[in-house]
Amino acid sequence: MINNAFIFISVSIVLTFLSFLFDKNRTILGLKKGLKMFKGIAIPFLNILILVSLALYFIPQSLIIDYLGAGSGFLGLTIAAIVGSVTLIPGFISYPIAAVLIQQGASYTTVATFMTTLMMVGVITFPLEAKYFGKRVAAIRNIINFMAAVVIGILVGLIL
């Protein structure tokens, strides 16, 4: 059976080769830009994955199930919403973290809430946002997005 990664890599190689045939200079420039972007993303990505791996190693699976599992109820939802709101993790890193949390026994509701607040609520970035949009607008946006994230998490839990 063919793996999705194999398909994506193969298609990328073929399209890069075709691009090279049409415009060698732009393709090389694009590859250089892509490599530069990858270098910028790789270090933070690896650092956060290492920290999460260490945390998951030291935190017993039973604790994750108790506080973030299906039986955690409102407490699990609250923990996920608060942690997601105050954590500053790029979106592309949240997906592997979410997969690990689900494998460790966290419920879809808590993981969806965590990921949604992570993307939509910015407690740490609030001062910067308030500087450009004003405190009132930043606060309203964050409060509405926090409530929406909780609703989204509950809906995901009901659907899955």
Secondary structure, DSSP 8 states (H G I E B T S, - for coil): ---HHHHHHHHHHHHHHHHHHH-HHHHHHHHHHHHHHHHHHHHHHHHHHHHHHHHHHHS-HHHHHHHHSGGGHHHHHHHHHHHHHH----HHHHHHHHHHHHHTT--HHHHHHHHHHHHH--STTHHHHHHHH-HHHHHHHHHHHHHHHHHHHHHHHHH-
